[in-house]
C-alpha cells in the first residue's frame, strides 16, 4: 500500500498494552504454582487449579478483545488513512410482526358451515 523502501517502520498510534496483560496474568500463574507446592486435600487443590487456569485464560481473552484494534493497526503505515477507503454498512434487524414463540391461532370452522347438509 505504501512505499516502504525508505526502511522506516511507521509507528501505530495504538499499541497493545502488554504490561496490563503481564500484571493481570502473572499473579494468577504464581497462585497456580503456589497451589502445586501447598499440600491440601485433592478435591480442593483440583478445584483451585481449575479456577486459576480458567481465570488466567479468561483474563487473556478479555485483554485480547480489548486490544484487538491495536493489533489491527500494528501493521498499518502512516499513509494508510489517506489511501484506504473503508465502507461502513449499518445493518438493522427487521421488526417482527409476531413473535415466533407465540402459538398460532387455529380457527375451528365446522364442516356444516361450509357445505349444505341434505336431509336424510
CNS distance restraints for C-alpha pairs under 8 A (distance, minus, plus):
assign (resid   1 and name CA) (resid  80 and name CA) 7.30 0.50 0.50
assign (resid   1 and name CA) (resid  83 and name CA) 7.66 0.50 0.50
assign (resid   2 and name CA) (resid  77 and name CA) 6.98 0.50 0.50
assign (resid   2 and name CA) (resid  79 and name CA) 6.73 0.50 0.50
assign (resid   2 and name CA) (resid  80 and name CA) 7.29 0.50 0.50
assign (resid   4 and name CA) (resid   8 and name CA) 6.99 0.50 0.50
assign (resid   4 and name CA) (resid   9 and name CA) 7.80 0.50 0.50
assign (resid   9 and name CA) (resid  77 and name CA) 7.46 0.50 0.50
assign (resid  10 and name CA) (resid  76 and name CA) 7.42 0.50 0.50
assign (resid  10 and name CA) (resid  77 and name CA) 5.01 0.50 0.50
assign (resid  10 and name CA) (resid  78 and name CA) 5.79 0.50 0.50
assign (resid  11 and name CA) (resid  74 and name CA) 7.61 0.50 0.50
assign (resid  11 and name CA) (resid  77 and name CA) 7.14 0.50 0.50
assign (resid  11 and name CA) (resid  78 and name CA) 7.29 0.50 0.50
assign (resid  12 and name CA) (resid  70 and name CA) 7.88 0.50 0.50
assign (resid  12 and name CA) (resid  73 and name CA) 5.99 0.50 0.50
assign (resid  12 and name CA) (resid  74 and name CA) 5.50 0.50 0.50
assign (resid  12 and name CA) (resid  75 and name CA) 7.66 0.50 0.50
assign (resid  12 and name CA) (resid  76 and name CA) 6.87 0.50 0.50
assign (resid  12 and name CA) (resid  77 and name CA) 7.28 0.50 0.50
assign (resid  12 and name CA) (resid  78 and name CA) 7.50 0.50 0.50
assign (resid  13 and name CA) (resid  73 and name CA) 7.73 0.50 0.50
assign (resid  14 and name CA) (resid  69 and name CA) 7.77 0.50 0.50
assign (resid  14 and name CA) (resid  70 and name CA) 5.09 0.50 0.50
assign (resid  14 and name CA) (resid  73 and name CA) 7.05 0.50 0.50
assign (resid  14 and name CA) (resid  74 and name CA) 7.58 0.50 0.50
assign (resid  15 and name CA) (resid  70 and name CA) 5.10 0.50 0.50
assign (resid  15 and name CA) (resid  71 and name CA) 7.23 0.50 0.50
assign (resid  15 and name CA) (resid  74 and name CA) 6.92 0.50 0.50
assign (resid  16 and name CA) (resid  67 and name CA) 5.61 0.50 0.50
assign (resid  16 and name CA) (resid  70 and name CA) 5.39 0.50 0.50
assign (resid  16 and name CA) (resid  71 and name CA) 6.54 0.50 0.50
assign (resid  17 and name CA) (resid  21 and name CA) 6.90 0.50 0.50
assign (resid  17 and name CA) (resid  67 and name CA) 7.26 0.50 0.50
assign (resid  18 and name CA) (resid  22 and name CA) 6.30 0.50 0.50
assign (resid  19 and name CA) (resid  23 and name CA) 5.95 0.50 0.50
assign (resid  20 and name CA) (resid  24 and name CA) 6.17 0.50 0.50
assign (resid  21 and name CA) (resid  25 and name CA) 6.00 0.50 0.50
assign (resid  21 and name CA) (resid  59 and name CA) 7.96 0.50 0.50
assign (resid  21 and name CA) (resid  60 and name CA) 6.91 0.50 0.50
assign (resid  21 and name CA) (resid  63 and name CA) 6.51 0.50 0.50
assign (resid  22 and name CA) (resid  26 and name CA) 5.53 0.50 0.50
assign (resid  23 and name CA) (resid  27 and name CA) 7.18 0.50 0.50
assign (resid  24 and name CA) (resid  28 and name CA) 7.29 0.50 0.50
assign (resid  24 and name CA) (resid  59 and name CA) 7.14 0.50 0.50
assign (resid  25 and name CA) (resid  29 and name CA) 6.28 0.50 0.50
assign (resid  25 and name CA) (resid  56 and name CA) 5.71 0.50 0.50
assign (resid  25 and name CA) (resid  59 and name CA) 6.81 0.50 0.50
assign (resid  25 and name CA) (resid  60 and name CA) 7.26 0.50 0.50
assign (resid  26 and name CA) (resid  30 and name CA) 6.04 0.50 0.50
assign (resid  27 and name CA) (resid  31 and name CA) 6.08 0.50 0.50
assign (resid  28 and name CA) (resid  32 and name CA) 6.16 0.50 0.50
assign (resid  28 and name CA) (resid  52 and name CA) 6.08 0.50 0.50
assign (resid  28 and name CA) (resid  53 and name CA) 7.81 0.50 0.50
assign (resid  28 and name CA) (resid  55 and name CA) 7.45 0.50 0.50
assign (resid  28 and name CA) (resid  56 and name CA) 6.13 0.50 0.50
assign (resid  29 and name CA) (resid  33 and name CA) 6.26 0.50 0.50
assign (resid  29 and name CA) (resid  52 and name CA) 7.46 0.50 0.50
assign (resid  29 and name CA) (resid  53 and name CA) 7.79 0.50 0.50
assign (resid  29 and name CA) (resid  56 and name CA) 7.21 0.50 0.50
assign (resid  30 and name CA) (resid  34 and name CA) 6.16 0.50 0.50
assign (resid  31 and name CA) (resid  35 and name CA) 6.07 0.50 0.50
assign (resid  31 and name CA) (resid  52 and name CA) 7.45 0.50 0.50
assign (resid  32 and name CA) (resid  36 and name CA) 6.70 0.50 0.50
assign (resid  32 and name CA) (resid  48 and name CA) 7.85 0.50 0.50
assign (resid  32 and name CA) (resid  49 and name CA) 6.20 0.50 0.50
assign (resid  32 and name CA) (resid  52 and name CA) 6.12 0.50 0.50
assign (resid  32 and name CA) (resid  53 and name CA) 7.37 0.50 0.50
assign (resid  33 and name CA) (resid  37 and name CA) 6.75 0.50 0.50
assign (resid  34 and name CA) (resid  38 and name CA) 6.25 0.50 0.50
assign (resid  35 and name CA) (resid  39 and name CA) 7.83 0.50 0.50
assign (resid  35 and name CA) (resid  45 and name CA) 6.67 0.50 0.50
assign (resid  35 and name CA) (resid  48 and name CA) 7.28 0.50 0.50
assign (resid  35 and name CA) (resid  49 and name CA) 7.08 0.50 0.50
assign (resid  36 and name CA) (resid  45 and name CA) 7.87 0.50 0.50
assign (resid  40 and name CA) (resid  44 and name CA) 6.74 0.50 0.50
assign (resid  40 and name CA) (resid  45 and name CA) 6.09 0.50 0.50
assign (resid  41 and name CA) (resid  45 and name CA) 6.23 0.50 0.50
assign (resid  42 and name CA) (resid  46 and name CA) 6.03 0.50 0.50
assign (resid  43 and name CA) (resid  47 and name CA) 6.16 0.50 0.50
assign (resid  44 and name CA) (resid  48 and name CA) 6.08 0.50 0.50
assign (resid  45 and name CA) (resid  49 and name CA) 6.05 0.50 0.50
assign (resid  46 and name CA) (resid  50 and name CA) 6.22 0.50 0.50
assign (resid  47 and name CA) (resid  51 and name CA) 6.06 0.50 0.50
assign (resid  48 and name CA) (resid  52 and name CA) 6.05 0.50 0.50
assign (resid  49 and name CA) (resid  53 and name CA) 6.02 0.50 0.50
assign (resid  50 and name CA) (resid  54 and name CA) 5.99 0.50 0.50
assign (resid  51 and name CA) (resid  55 and name CA) 5.99 0.50 0.50
assign (resid  52 and name CA) (resid  56 and name CA) 6.13 0.50 0.50
assign (resid  53 and name CA) (resid  57 and name CA) 6.34 0.50 0.50
assign (resid  54 and name CA) (resid  58 and name CA) 6.00 0.50 0.50
assign (resid  55 and name CA) (resid  59 and name CA) 6.02 0.50 0.50
assign (resid  56 and name CA) (resid  60 and name CA) 6.24 0.50 0.50
assign (resid  57 and name CA) (resid  61 and name CA) 6.10 0.50 0.50
assign (resid  58 and name CA) (resid  62 and name CA) 6.20 0.50 0.50
assign (resid  59 and name CA) (resid  63 and name CA) 6.13 0.50 0.50
assign (resid  60 and name CA) (resid  64 and name CA) 6.03 0.50 0.50
assign (resid  61 and name CA) (resid  65 and name CA) 6.20 0.50 0.50
assign (resid  62 and name CA) (resid  66 and name CA) 6.17 0.50 0.50
assign (resid  63 and name CA) (resid  67 and name CA) 6.18 0.50 0.50
assign (resid  64 and name CA) (resid  68 and name CA) 5.98 0.50 0.50
assign (resid  67 and name CA) (resid  71 and name CA) 6.47 0.50 0.50
assign (resid  68 and name CA) (resid  72 and name CA) 6.26 0.50 0.50
assign (resid  69 and name CA) (resid  73 and name CA) 6.17 0.50 0.50
assign (resid  70 and name CA) (resid  74 and name CA) 6.02 0.50 0.50
assign (resid  71 and name CA) (resid  75 and name CA) 7.78 0.50 0.50
assign (resid  72 and name CA) (resid  76 and name CA) 7.76 0.50 0.50
assign (resid  76 and name CA) (resid  80 and name CA) 6.37 0.50 0.50
assign (resid  79 and name CA) (resid  83 and name CA) 6.50 0.50 0.50
assign (resid  80 and name CA) (resid  84 and name CA) 5.65 0.50 0.50
assign (resid  81 and name CA) (resid  85 and name CA) 7.81 0.50 0.50
assign (resid  98 and name CA) (resid 102 and name CA) 7.26 0.50 0.50
assign (resid 109 and name CA) (resid 113 and name CA) 7.17 0.50 0.50
assign (resid 110 and name CA) (resid 114 and name CA) 7.26 0.50 0.50
assign (resid 111 and name CA) (resid 115 and name CA) 6.56 0.50 0.50
assign (resid 112 and name CA) (resid 116 and name CA) 6.80 0.50 0.50
assign (resid 112 and name CA) (resid 117 and name CA) 6.74 0.50 0.50
